[in-house]
Amino acid sequence: MVEDVSDANYQEFTHAPAAVVSYGLATCEPCKIYDPILEEVAAKFPDLRVGKAKMHVPGRCREIKKNHTFETYPTTHFFSHGKLVLTREGVVESAELVALISDHLLQ
């Protein structure tokens, strides 16, 4: 399951043992393509938290925007116990996303 991520739960979410957050916009076509990939990958890893931050919703991600700079959407961050271990820009295909999670978060 892909969870909704906002300022309200960002710290708790990213401090999980393994978490992936995708940042996107409603008007972003690649973000729409990425959504089912995130759902598919989330279903494969029950111990992994997968979330989506909707950067276009006013007031929901102010603190996230203050702490991160996004050149493109979607951008995906990979966290381990609160530490940002990897960043990917653009759509990450399912097989690559699985490999990145396995290599960087579930060692």
N, C-alpha and C positions, 0 to 999 in steps of 0.2 A: 504494500500500500504506500502511495506517495502522500506524505503529510504536508499540510499547509504550514509554511514558515513565515514568521513576521518578527518584528522587534520584541514582541511579548514572549516568544519562546525560543528565540535564536540562541542565546547562551546555553540554555539547557539542552537544546537540540544538538548543537555543535560539540558539546562536551561528552557526547555518547562515545563509547569505545570505537565505533565506526559510523560515520555519517557522510552522506552526499547531499549537497544542496545545489539545486539548479536555480539560477536567477533569470527571470524572463519578463516579457511584456505581452499584454494581450494582443497587441497589433503586430507582433513579431511572427512571421510565417515559419521560420526555422524553429521557434519555440513550440509552435503547434505540432510540428513534425516530431519534436523531441518528446512530447508528453507521453505517447504510447510506449516509447523506448524505455523511459523511466519506469513506467508501470510494469513492463515486462521484466526488467532487471530487478526491481524491488521484490517481485514475487519469487525470484530465485534465491534471495538472500534474506531469510527471516530475521537474522540477528543484526542486519544493517538498517540504519534509519535513512530513508530517502525522502527528501523534502523539496518543495518548490516555493520560492519566494516571488511573489507577484509584485514586481517593482513599480508597476504603474498605478497601484491602488494608493490614493493619497493618505499619508499618515501612517501607513502600515510598516514601512521599511526605512524610516528616517535614519535610525542608528546604523543600520546595515550600510546605507549609502555613505554615511560619514566615515565608516571604517574600511570600506572597500571601493575601489575604482573599477568600473566596468567599461571596457572599450567596445564590447559587442555582446549581443544576447543571442542565444543563451550562453551563459558562462556557468561552468560547473566547478564547485569546490569540493574537495575531499578532505575530511577532518578525522583525526584520531585523538580522542580525549582532549578536544579543544584546540588542537594544533592543526593549522592548515598545512597539509602535506603535499597537495597537488592542485593545480588549476588547469582547466581545459576550456578553451573558447570555441563556440560553435556547437553544432550537433555532434555528439559522440555516438557512433553506431553501437548497437547492442553488444557485439562480440568484443569490441575494444573496451567498452564500459565494464563489462564483466572482467576482462583481463586487468584493467587498472584497479578495480576494487580488490581483486584477488592478490595482486602484486603489492599494493600500497596500504591496504586497510586490514586484510584478513590473513596476515602472514603467520 
